[in-house]
């Protein structure tokens, strides 16, 4: 997350024993693909991903999830981009725990929106409770759950984004949580938004997003409430792009859509997007998942 935070800090060495946490850093480049295997799904789902370390001088802080699970007779596609700041502990924790927490919510099958919102808040509370081990950092998130190839549930906090290609048009289905847009809420909670010349607006002069996981020092003025969107999947929908702001800083939603709509292999499409972002001089970590409906 390049320039997301205006100061740097190190959480130091530690042992952290919560479920499934590990702290290896991602390689400088990571890519792959997969597809759903269930024949009962409405539309086949396949995906590809590509992650590239930025040139910002710190370790890779972007992480992703792209997997399929059979749950209660349903095929779930689980996809996410986590864009960390001040270290990789929080995005790693989210990668290993957020979807488990969502699927454990009792209301998930009847009311996915309520389950997603509840799990986001509960996960943020766990991160804050363990900030002594996880350190001072935080992370944005964009998550997508595809249920039986029929329903798409997308949620986000921060500025990682989901764009849906429908009949060739790139429609943003997430909300960029910029400090300027939430100034009233931030000020009501006792914080402030700076807007210095040559810099982006920041919460308390520090963080360039108004919502994030973690960030205990700013939490009184940050929100961890996600925006949640339900999209019934129909034949007009071709693919979804999930990406961190390393991509969106240098291209529009429609430019990204146009770049890959003719590329049927989702892994090749994801790599094409990250390569183009690098060519446009994006310095940030660049992470991208393309989910294609067949």
N, C-alpha and C positions, 0 to 999 in steps of 0.2 A: 504494500500500500504506500506508494511513493508520495511523500509530502503530506500524508494524511494527518500525521501528528507533527507538531512543531518542535518537540523535544524528543530526545532519545534516552532510554534507560535500559538497564540490564537486570533481569530477575535473578541472575546468579545460578549456581548449581543447586539442585535439590532432588529429593526423591518424592514422587507423588504417587499415591497408591489407590486413587479412585479407579473405578472400573475401566479397563481397556485403554488407559491413557499411555501413550508413548510419545517421545519427543524427538524422533529423528527428523532431520530437515529433508525437504524434498530435493530431488536432483535438480540441476539447472534446467532440464527439459524432461517432460513426462507426457506420454501420449498413449492412447489405447482406444478400444471400442468394444461393443457388445450388443446383444439384442435379447428381447424377451423370448422365452421358449414355449410359453403356454399357447395352446391352440384355441383356447376359449375366449381370448381377448377380442375386443371389437375391432381394433386396428393393431397391426404389429408395430412394435416400438423398437427402434435401434438407436444407438448413440455412439458418439466418438468424442474424445476429449484431447486437449493439448494444453499444457502449462509450461510457461517459459519464465525463468528468473529474470527480473529486471536489472537495470544498471544503477540502482540507487545505493549500492554499497553495503547493504545488509543481507542476511540470509533470506532465502525464499520464505515468504509469509503467506502465500496463497495455498490453499488445500482444497480438495474436491472429494465428492462422493458420486459414484455412478455404478449402481448395482440393481439387481432384481431380486425380489423376495416373494415367495408364496406364503400368504397369510390367510388363514380361515377360508381357503378356497378361492382367494383372489390373487391375481398377479399384480404386484406393485413394482413400479419403476421409481427408484429413489435417486435424485440428482441434486447436487448442491455445489456452490462455490463459496468458500470462506476466505475473506481477504483480511488478514491480520495486521495489527500495528503494534509497535513496541514488543516484538518477539512473536514466536510461533506457538506459544503454549496454548493460548485461547483458541485459535483456529484448529489446532490439533485436537483439543478436547471436544470441540463442536463436531469435527469429522467423526470422532469415535462414539459420540453419545447422543447428538441431537435427534436423529431419526429414531433411535431406540426409544427416546423419551416421548416423541410424538406418538409412536405406535402403541406405547403402553397406556396412553390416555384412554380411560373407559369410554369416552364419547367419540373416539376416532371414527368408527364405522357409521354412526348415525349423524354426527355433526363434525366433519373434519375441520371446519374453520375454528370452532371453539377449541378443539383438541390441539390444533397447531398453535393458536395464541397462548393457550395454557402452558404448553410444553416449552415454547420460547421463553416465557417468563420464568418458569421453574428452572430451566437450564441456566438462565442468566443468574438467578439467585444462587445456584450451586457454584457457579464460577466466582461470584462475589464472596461467598462464604469461604472459598478456598484460594482467595487471592494471595495469601501468604505463600502458597506453593506455586500457584499459576503466574504470579507476578502482576505488574501493573497494567499490562496491555489489554487489548480488546480485539474485536473483529466485526466486520460486516458479514451478512449472510444473504444468499438467495437460495431458496430451496424449491424443488418441484417434485411433486408426487403424482405419478400417472397410475390410475386405478383401472385395471382390466382394459387398457387401451381406450377407455370411454371418457374418463374424467381427469382433468388436469387441475391440481391445486398448487398454486404458486404463492410463496410468501417471501418477504424480505425485510431486512432492516439495514440501513446504510445506503450505499450507492452502487453495489453490485446489482446487475440488472437482468431481467428476462424480456426477450423480444420474440413475439410470435409472428411467423410468416403465414399470412392468410391470403390466398389468391395473389401472391407475389408482393403483398404489402407488409412492411415490418411494423407491427403494433406493439408498443411497449406495454407490458402487463404488470409491471412493478412500479413503485414510486421511489424516486431518488430523494432521500431524506437529507436535504441541504439545510444548514443552519439558518440561512436567511428565511426560508419558508416556515421555519418553526420558531422564529424569534420571539413571538408573543408567549408561547408556552415556556421557552427557556427563561425568559425574563420573569415570568410569573413564578417560576421555581427558584428564583434568586440568582440565576446565571446571566451571562451577557454574550453577545455575538460581536466579534471584531471584524472589521472590513478594512484592512490596511492596504494602501496602494501597492499593486504588484503581487498581492496575495489573495487567496480565496477566503471567504468568510469562515470563521472558526468559533466553536463554542469555547468561551472563556479564553480566547486567544490561542487555543491549542488544537482541538480536534475539528476536522473539516467535514464531519457528518454529525447530524443531530440525533441519530439513533445507532446504537451498537451494543453488542455483547461486551461485558467486562468493563474496563476503564473505571475502576472503583473511585479514583480521585475526582472524576467528573460525573459520577453516576447520579448525583442529586439533580443534575441538569440535562441528563441524557435519558432517552426512552429506550426500552427494549421491546416495545409493542410492535409487532409486525403488521404490515399491510398484507392482507390475504385476498387472493382472487381465485374464483372458481371458473374454469372454462370447460364447458362440455366439448369434447373433441368431435368435430364433424369433418366430412370429406374435403372441405375447403382449406383445412389446416395442413400445412406441409411440414413445418419443423419449428422448433424453439431453440433460440440461442440463449444460454446462460453465460454471463461473463463478468469478470471484475472490471473495475473502472480503468484498469490499464488499457483495455480495449476501447471503452466508451469515451475516453478522453480525446481520442484521435479519429473517431469515425461516428457518424450518425447511425441511428437504428436502421434507416433505409439503405445506407451504404453497406452496412454489414450484411443485410438481407440480400441485396443485389449481388454481393460478392460471391455468395455460396449457394444461391437457390438452384443453380444448374449442377451442383456437385452432389451426386447421390450418396457417395460414401461419407458418412458423418465424421469419421476420423480425419479424412482428407479436408473436409469443410472446416473443422475446428483448427487444423494446422494452417489452412489458408488464411483464416482470420488472424491468428497470432502472428503469422509471418508478415501480413499486411500492416498490423499495428506496429511491429518492429520497424518496418520500412518507413512508417510515418513518424518515427523517432519517439515512440512511447518509451519512457524510461522506467516505468513501473513494472512490477510483476504482472504478467498477462495470463489469465486463465480463462478457458473457454470450453463449454460443453455444447455440442449440437445434438438435439434429440429429434429424430426424424420419424414421422408417422407413415407407415406403408400400407 
